[in-house]
Amino acid sequence: MFRALVVEKGDDGNVTAAVRTVADDRLPPGAVTVAVEHTTLNYKDGLCLTPSGGGMVKAWPHVPGIDFAGRVHASDDPRFAPGDAVILTGWRVGEVQWGGWAERARVRAEWLVAQPAGTDSRWAMAVGTAGLTAMLAVQALEAHGLAPGQGPVLVTGAAGGVGSVAVALLAAAGHEVAAVTGRPDAADWLLGLGAARIVPRADLAETVKRPLETETWAGCVDAVGGTMLARLLGQMKYGASVAAVGNAGGVAVPASVIPFILRGVNLLGIDSVRRPLADRVAAWERLARDLPMARLAPIVREAGLADLPGLGAAILKGGVQGRVVVDPRR
């Protein structure tokens, strides 16, 4: 038996979420059972608490949690043995099958990554899917030529999970970071993470008739999409790249092809759900090097399973700043 945050949908369509005691035989199929030490909160998790399940939940009752870290409890796969420290992100865990908002989880062995040496599960979930996505975005920008000294690098949605980690990573790599946020109260916090300046969200919130504006940004990690993405494409420097990681501002992009064909701008899609193992390992190793817990501490808050329904509702309204690390044993 183990504790989990179980989401149930009644015949009336209403959804309830509460901490329940669950039997091991309710776990989904998989070769590796993990004793979860820490999990976290993501936007997708918040969607799983809504009546529609965000279009992701296929069966009720459901246990959200798209990422977790802990130690192997049992394994039928030779790649992992009891006691191994592992991380799970992506693969639609916490969406189409039960996830990490529990003291125990079961998954396929090929979905797991060994925790980097010298780290622990709390650090892993302070990073989480958001941090992994931010790292993949930074690596993609670098692979397309971004280097310190080329000019300011823009981060949109900077107060969110992906954005805040992206600010810290880019600053650690020596870039001048411009952080976009609609939360004036987050300005000092973002400057403390390494942002060189704050760009009010309103400055990029409206489209303009001109497809090209002044060349301003050497690169961008965009967590917003929508109108803001369309606007900033026309402000990128020649040959610069935008790494698209989210759609908090909408999925429709009212953009022109002109920035692509006259300035050679690159729009890079960043997926962390089905990312190959080698890419994940490389990203986690660099995260361990560039983002120690001391750098993450200002953006982390602690929580337990019982806190998650309220936090899940808050994240959908943009009311969660930084990263939430959850100990399911609390």
Secondary structure, 3 states (H helix, E strand, C coil): CEEEEEEEECCCCCEEEEEEEECHHHCCCCCEEEEEEEEECCHHHHHCCCCCHHHCCCCCCECCCCEEEEEEEEECCCCCCCCCEEEEECCCECCCECCCCECEEEECHHHEEECCCCCCHHHHHHHHHHHHHHHHHHHHHHHCCCCCCCCCEEECCCCCHHHHHHHHHHHHCCCCEEEEECCHHHHHHHHHHCCCEEEEHHHHCCCCCCCCCCCCEEEEEECCCHHHHHHHHCCEEEEEEEEECCCCCCCCCCCCCHHHHHCCCEEEECCCCCCCHHHHHHHHHHHHHHCCHHHHHHHEEEECHHHHHHHHHHHHCCCCCCEEEECCCC
